[in-house]
Amino acid sequence: MTALRSTARLLPRLTSRTPCRFCTQLPSATTTAFQRFHPAPSHINRRASLAVSISTAATARQQHRQSTAVDTSTDIYKLFGLNLDDVPQNGWGINEKDIKSTWRKLMGNTHPDRMAGRSEEDQAQAAQQSTIVNRAYETLLNPLLRAQYLLERHGITSSDEAEGLEDADLLLQVMEFRERLEEVSSEEEAAQVREDNREHLEQTISALGSAFGASPPNLEQARKLTIELRYWLNIDKAAREWAPGARIELQH
């Protein structure tokens, strides 16, 4: 219980007391956060897309934005035994293998089997810790959430970085991918869209590493790239979830 209480000092209080289902669920980061995707540039060039893209960008600014999985009141690096200053690229260059190993150890401290016979208070505390550890784990492994978290540590909130794409050419590329998705008629074609989108994802993630890793970090560039990454991830999600007759929705 000593390790449990030690970890607790790093965690904020949560209002929810829903127990962690450690034995049956893994954080979504392990299955969906960083599925590597490969693009080749689209060759569709429909001028009508640009007009639609401008409208889409205006609408996107008003939509609900995905925030970080855990707010900056929790030092997720310290929680995972890391000193942010020692992590490459000013916190961006995490070691996924080490993060997963630490996560297993932290979750072991709050496993339901260890809580058997404990008081309700101890079990509730363990559930709270499991929730925070899982959120921190997902934030570290998910490049979009990690970028948002690092930006917020520098005072740039999710609402600040959620203005929509500013590059008209880039926005046109996004809309071209949307048109491709709307014309998809088979799972094979949807898979090809994902493959073609992968290069954009990988290039954007790499560029984020350079932006955060600059001395000092290039926060304005990181902000723009975070917006861009969200678009490419949403294209991937739409292609991954494609089904015959289903409506294509890209939420940015």
C-alpha positions, 0 to 999 in steps of 0.5 A: 500500500506504500507504493499506492499512497506514494503514487496518489500524491502525484494525482489530482482528485477525480469526481468519478469513482468508476472502478478501472477494468484492468483485466478486461480493457486497455487504454485506447492508445494501445489499439488506436492511438498510433496505428501507422498509416502510409500515404501517397499524394492524392491526384484529385484536383476538383476546384469545387473542393476549395469552396467547400473547404473554406466552408468546412474550415469555418464550421470546424472552428465552431465545433467541439474540439478534442482536449487532452486526455489529462490536464496539465495539473497532472505531471504525466512525465513525473507520474511515469518516472520521467524528468521532462527536461531529460526526455528528448525533443523537450518531452516529445521523444518518448520511449514507447517501450519504457512507457508501456513497461511503467504503465504495467507496473503502475496498474499492478499497484491498483489491480483489483486482486490487490484491493481485495479485502481493502476498505471502500476508501482504499478501493475508491482511491485505487480506482481514481489512480487507475483512471489517471494512470490510464489517461496519462498513458494514453496521452503519452502514446497518442501523438495528438494528445501528447502534442496538445498536452505539451502545448498546454504546458506552454500556455497554448490551450486546445481552444487556441490550437483549434482554429482550423487549417490556415494553409489553403493548399493543405486544406484542399488536399484534405478535401480531396481525401474527403472526396475520395472517401465519398467515392469509395465503394469497397473495403479495398478502396477505403484501405488504399485511402488510409495507405495514401494518407499515411505519409501525411501522418508520418511527416506531420508527426516527424515535423512535430518532433522537430518543432518541439525539439527546437531550442527554444521550442517552435510553439507556433509551428507546433500549434499549426502542426497539431491542427494538421495532425488532427485532420490527417487522423480524422481522415484515417479514422473515417477510412478505417470505419468506412462501411457501405452506405455510411455517411462520411463525417470528418470531425475536426 
